[in-house]
Amino acid sequence: MKFSESQSKRLVELNAASDDINADFDTKESRDRRFYDIERDLIKAEKERLKELLAAKQLPVNLKCQRDLENWLLNDEGFTQVSTPIIISEEKLSKMNLEEDHHLREQIFWMGKNKCLRPMLAPNLYEVMRDIHKITNEPVRIFEAGPCFRKDSQTSRHLNEFTMLNLVEFASVPDGKQTERIEELAAGAMAAVGLEGYRIVTENSGIYGTTIDIEYNGVEIASGAFGPHPLDANWGVFDTWVGLGIGIERLAMTVGGYQAIKSVARSNNYIDGITLKLK
């Protein structure tokens, strides 16, 4: 006999160990006694973690991961941070080849007929890096961290509102060296947050074609792409580039060792992976 569905959900909410959540029992009585014992101990532990966060840490794991990556890019890699609009035009989606019949169109949060909440950072970054390069005629190294929105399946790894950090280097990486540079940036990013044991995996994306992804225990936490790319002409881009997009919540879930991504998301119910429903 296993824990009931409601008991299992409560144990996941309290960050119980997998062995405890998946335990077997001979009787309902022994199962319920064990549940109440685990719940009591976890509530006590989570209250102490919350006190530690407020008194000492002061920065939840998702914000710490974002801060660590930003400091690495600004201080070690010499990137410039930008901030672009959250509401974008339908035209920009079309330039990413997200035409009317593309399946990702079903995931868009539309605001009227011709505007939407951005599902990705790439359209704005394409535009910004192009325009900066036109003015300076020098290599461009920029990044942005901010919210994106998709009507995605609600699983332990997906959110409707999530945070992406995208970095891009334009007109600085020699053709043929793009994959090597993405792997260097991936190594730097993972070192910045103290994550070891990740894998580099080559995949195929419906938008970017070949991607170089970072996985940890089967969870994709970042994805790299590069150009020249067929999309480039839509944006008036005609030079090499490399980009890396990191999902902050997935990264935080991995770094913090949590089972559910909602515990490290923008939330009124969680902070630093700690549920605020402890009473």
Protein Blocks (a to p, Z undefined) as FASTA:
>chain_A
ZZdfklmmmmmmnopafklmmpccfbfklmmmmmmmmmmmmmmmmmmmmmmmmmmnopaf
klmmmmmmmmmmmmmnopacddddfbdcfklmmmnopafklmklmmpccehjkbccdfbf
klmmmmmmmmmmmmnopacdddddddddddddddfkbcfbdcddddddehkacghilmmm
mmmmmmmmmmmnopghiacdddddfklopaddddeehiafbdcdddddfklmmnopabdc
ddddddfklmmmmmnopabfklmgccfkbgehiafblZZ
